Amino acid sequence: MSEDRPHRPMRLAGREVKGPAQLHDIVEACQTVRIGAVDAEGMFIVPMSFGYDWADPAELDGATCPRLALWVHSACEGRKADLFDTEPVVAIEMDVQEGVIEGSYACAYSYAYRSIMGTGTVHRIQSPEMKRYGLERIMAHLAPEASAGFTDQALARTKIYCIDVEEFTGKQRM
């Protein structure tokens, strides 16, 4: 969390997920990350498949919260690629839908979910070794049973980005 920007407490504090294991479970259960960004054309949100690296606070020297890095891929041109190449700060959102909570009247209905929201910085990955690593992380998350090999030609046609998630919170409604 940024020292110069105070973090607003969650309004429904009882729904906040704080434990590293529970936060990790949410990330692992999600299949899509929604990335919000702003460019010269305005705001946009793009849903993307992702892979990730996770480190619990116990694995990090002096850290109080987990470290999360998201790996995403893109075509070499287009609005998203143009913006991501500038290493912007972005917002991220992931959620796991757990079903409808029925009520006795319309406004008493709700939805059960688990979610992650946060901000981070996008970094374009240049080296073939790290591009391959990023694609392997994506495949390990989305299709761990699939064999994944990437040719040099495939790597050349694909942009790989790593989002260093600098702050994030978890929330759930069960």
Secondary structure, DSSP 8 states (H G I E B T S, - for coil): --TTS-----SSGGGEE--HHHHHHHHHH---EEEEEEETTEEEEEEE--EEEEE-GGGSTT-SS-EEEEEEEE-SSSHHHHHHTT--EEEEEEEEEEEEE--SSGGG-EEEEEEEEEEEEEEEE-SHHHHHHHHHHHHHHH-TTS-----HHHHHT-EEEEEEEEEEEEEEE-
